[in-house]
């Protein structure tokens, strides 16, 4: 039998009426001998009842799974920091975003958040035909929250959110069930923005099942392993090669997706520039730089993300200095690149506060770093 919600006053009324009826019956039975004897032997009616009821004494009303309302803007302005001067050679623009799960619930909300920063960049005059825009790691992975409702989005932790889908529901199952929709929204958004603002864009990364670019289209293999991939878009909105699959994974990542090949192509060629793409902690792996040795390359770029207590190879990745001391600045001279930018995602995503600080390095020596992780920041580096 299904549990029913019974208002408390109805339960009390039932108990009161039952008590009165039971007491009256006992009283009549005790005084039956004092009643006049009937001349007729009338049949006695059967007043017995089967009170086989089950009650749920949880007086709280069932939680309603409601649609999420559009989030209020959580930042007042987009800050621009510039490293170097415009010598008309081009620039690398790293955009640090600050997001929360509700920002992903509707496609248009997510696009608006991203576009706020592009509007700021365009109005400030830092975009031209030699600009490359880089967004952070997992910017697209958050699209797994698309179309979710209040019970999921308002959960305190990701584990609690997943339980709203089923007791043993996993993040892998959620990613696979949403992969087609995630891919469509991701491609549609960045293709549109790259074309509208006339700049090549690296759209951060997104977790998808064995994605490939086939004749200009993103194709998924629903039965293939999940990968964390960075996908470039040209200034006319087309998907570009190489699509880089993250090859160096932390222990937590290995539970969700597979590692890409270490020998994959990672040089992105845009008009006038060639840049090497590294994802997250790939920047700590010396062998990946050795594959770039001697190749014509102008810069290194890395979409990245980090959460508290994130570790890899005994490194505390939540320490911003680790990325500068042991990452790309340490190895850049082994390549022919002179400039680099590493872009981090920021914001509160369930129990984790993603708080990496975006930074860049110009001509091996001149460094700039985002001042805050609580507001979106554009770090502009001129070649």
C-alpha positions, 0 to 999 in steps of 0.5 A: 500500500502506498504511504498516504499524507494524512493531515494531523487534524483528521488523525486526531478526529478519527482517534476521538470518534473511535474512542467514543464509539469503543467506550459506548459499546463497553458501556452498553455491554456492561449494562445489558443485564439491566435492559428489559427482556425482549419478547422476540429473539431478534438477530444481533447485527454484526458491528465488527470492523477490520481497522487494518490501516497504515499511517505515515506519521511524517507530518511534513508535506512532500517536497515539490520538485520545482523549476529553477528560477533564473539566477540573479547576477552574482558579479557587478563587473568584469575586470580586464587586466592587460600584460604588455602593449598592443604591437599589432602582433596579436594577443591571448585572452584568458577569461576566468568565469565564476559560475554555479550549477543554476547558471547551467540549467537553461542554455540561454542562461549559460550563454548569457554568462559567457557572453557578458565577458565577450561583450566587455572584451569587445567594448574595450577594443582588445579583440582583433583578427589576431586574438585567441580567446581561451575559456577554462576547463570543465566550462562545458562539463557543467552542462550536465546540469541542463534542465535540472530542477530544484531538488537536484540543483539545491542539494548540498553535495553532488552525491546528494544531487545524484541520489535524487535520480536513484540511490546508486545513480552515478555521475557517469550515468548522468553524463552519458544520459545528457551527452547528446544534449550537452554536445549540441548546446556546447557546439551551438553556443561557441560556434555562435559566439566565435562567429558573432565576435569574430575571434577564434575560441577554445571553449574550455573543456567538456566531458563526452563519450569518445567524441570526434570531429567528422566533416566539420561535425561533432560526433559521439560514440554513446558506447565509448569511454568518456573523455575530457576534451578541449575543442577549438572554434574558428572565427567563423564558428567552425569546429577545428582540429586538434580536439585534445583529450586530457591525458594526465588524470588525477585519481578522482578523474580516473573514476569518471573518464579515460585518459587520452593518448600522450602522442596526440596532436596538440598544436592549434593553428589559427591565422598568424599563430600556432599555440600548444594546448595543455589541459589541467595537470598535463602542464606538469608532464615533461614528456608532453613538451618534448613532443613540441621541441623544435616545432614552430609554435608561438604560445602555450595555452591551458584550460584548467580547474582545481578544487580544494585538496586536489592532488596529483603526483604528491602536488597540492594543486590547490596551491596557485604557486605550484602551477607557476613553479612546476608547470608551463613557466618551468618548461616553456623554454624547452619549446619555441613559445615565448608566451603562455596563459593558464585559465581557471574556472571559479565558483561554487559547484555544490560542495567544492569551491573551484578557486584556481587563479588565472595567470599569464607570462609574457616573454618568459619574465612578465607575469600577471595573475587574476586578483580575485576568484570571486569575480570574472576576470579577463587577462589580456596578454599582447604578443 
